[in-house]
């Protein structure tokens, strides 16, 4: 890449430093990216569960080019041909209900919270939402208040009222918080930023029963764990426990900005014209890509591949764990995998060592190595990653 130093200089001079960026990514193809100096990396981040079909998938590139030459945007006062189709296809793969399309995961969660509060105002004036410790739901003021990690909220107080926190996978902890103000229970079926922690089947079943008993809403944040990442279209389906509302984002358009929330029929008419909106949400370009993403997942049997490659990764990572006493756990679901280590310092070193050997990985929580490869990754590239991990772990 020409003028690499100039690009870095422009970054430091003009961009607010919120990300601790360490390298320039110049291009990507399939499961690989290249930095500004031309070095190739196997990408086990997928843009943090975004580019789940890899980089520059030819079918997606074709759809982008075709739709960009036809219609990129129209006001949400009008209907475009792709968004209703995308909603239908998502509904066929999840639960019966209606959708609202926005631009990001945080925006989707914000909208779902508004639905819960509006429904609660219609049902006894309830507004309080029970959230989970170690959860992460976004960076807006409401989604920060719903996030169960205090470090993200530091300096942005006072917190928005109406959120209380229970222990994840502890049903009794949730039940103790239910009162006459409670309207909903919110969770990630697999916690991402908090450490790649799956909800147990017993916990999910118990939450559904609590919601049914107390007339509460069960809200699922599937922003990181949805869209086939865990080996089913959505993570809640692993336990057969359907929520009353769900958010989807990240991988929904394989890199183009989109988020949405889905509501069950009993919530379909809660929001009226003028109650909620967005300028760019569900525009024709991104919706056309969303449709193609679902087509590719079907046509290329991506979910079968997730399960196959997941088995290979978990099998070998557990063998490594058995040989290393500083590896505390290997957990997750599908191709959302966490390797818990003993110290933050060790985690930092392993991430650096992986990068030096051509493998990009993520962190989660304080001591968890997070692996999120593309869902269509090939066996040979899984083997390549495992070889590097065996050397650095």
Buried (B, 14 or more C-beta within 10 A) or exposed (E): EEEEEEBBEEEEEEEEEEEEEEBBBBBBEBBBBBBBEEEEBBBBBBBBBBBBBBBBBEBBEEBBEEBEEEBEEEEBEEEBEBBEBBBEBBBEBBBEBBBBBBBBBBBBBBBBBBBBBBBBEEEEEBBBBBBBBBBBBBBBBBBBBBBBBEEBBEEEEEBBEBBBBBBBBBBEBBBEBBEEBBBBBBBBBBBBBBBBBBBBEEBBBBBBBBBEEBEBBBBBBBBBBBBBBBBBBBBBBBBEBBBBBBBBBBBBBBBBBBBBBBBBEEBBEBBEEEEBEBEBBBBBBBBBBBBBBBBBBEEBEBBEBBBBBBEEBBEBBBEBBEEEEEBBBBBBBBBBBBBBBEEEEBBEEBBEBBBEBBBBBBBBBBBBBBBBBBBBBBEEBBEBBBEBBEEBB
